[in-house]
Amino acid sequence: MVIDRDTLLFFDASCLIAAAVISEAPFLITLNQGLEKRVNEGNLEVKALSPGGFIKTILIQHHHYSAMR
């Protein structure tokens, strides 16, 4: 059996993913694009985003965002 790097990383990060789901965190910020894709393809209540993706899609909607800039 051959396990690719992204699959291995997904299982290696399973505690992190489980903690995000159990704590009902709405977002999981990650630099790993493979992990981001895997989490978002799963039927999970948490959404994985890159830091830039979080800023561009979520943070920009916050009511204090314009004051922070």
C-alpha positions as semicolon CSV with decimal commas, in nm:
position;residue;x (nm);y (nm);z (nm)
1;M;0,000;0,000;0,000
2;V;0,130;0,345;-0,093
3;I;0,027;0,647;0,114
4;D;0,088;0,988;-0,039
5;R;0,220;1,285;0,156
6;D;-0,116;1,465;0,176
7;T;-0,292;1,157;0,312
8;L;-0,022;1,109;0,572
9;L;-0,040;1,475;0,673
10;F;-0,421;1,455;0,697
11;F;-0,396;1,164;0,940
12;D;-0,106;1,328;1,123
13;A;-0,324;1,638;1,173
14;S;-0,628;1,436;1,283
15;C;-0,597;1,557;1,645
16;L;-0,597;1,918;1,526
17;I;-0,898;1,859;1,302
18;A;-1,082;1,674;1,579
19;A;-1,013;1,958;1,824
20;A;-1,148;2,213;1,576
21;V;-1,465;2,010;1,524
22;I;-1,520;1,933;1,894
23;S;-1,465;2,296;1,996
24;E;-1,708;2,400;1,722
25;A;-1,447;2,632;1,571
26;P;-1,583;2,778;1,249
27;F;-1,241;2,792;1,083
28;L;-0,912;2,605;1,072
29;I;-0,631;2,827;0,944
30;T;-0,353;2,634;0,771
31;L;-0,062;2,696;0,539
32;N;-0,089;2,344;0,398
33;Q;-0,296;2,350;0,079
34;G;-0,337;1,972;0,079
35;L;-0,480;1,971;0,430
36;E;-0,704;2,267;0,345
37;K;-0,843;2,080;0,044
38;R;-0,896;1,755;0,236
39;V;-1,076;1,925;0,526
40;N;-1,301;2,120;0,290
41;E;-1,381;1,809;0,082
42;G;-1,487;1,625;0,396
43;N;-1,831;1,665;0,543
44;L;-1,704;1,859;0,846
45;E;-1,850;2,151;1,035
46;V;-1,516;2,337;1,022
47;K;-1,391;2,519;0,714
48;A;-1,018;2,521;0,639
49;L;-0,866;2,839;0,500
50;S;-0,523;2,978;0,429
51;P;-0,432;3,291;0,626
52;G;-0,481;3,498;0,310
53;G;-0,812;3,330;0,235
54;F;-0,930;3,405;0,587
55;I;-0,837;3,772;0,554
56;K;-0,994;3,809;0,210
57;T;-1,321;3,625;0,279
58;I;-1,393;3,632;0,652
59;L;-1,199;3,908;0,829
60;I;-1,292;4,169;0,572
61;Q;-1,659;4,121;0,672
62;H;-1,593;4,194;1,040
63;H;-1,747;4,521;1,158
64;H;-1,413;4,643;1,303
65;Y;-1,211;4,560;0,991
66;S;-1,212;4,913;0,847
67;A;-1,087;5,053;1,181
68;M;-0,803;4,797;1,186
69;R;-0,673;4,904;0,846
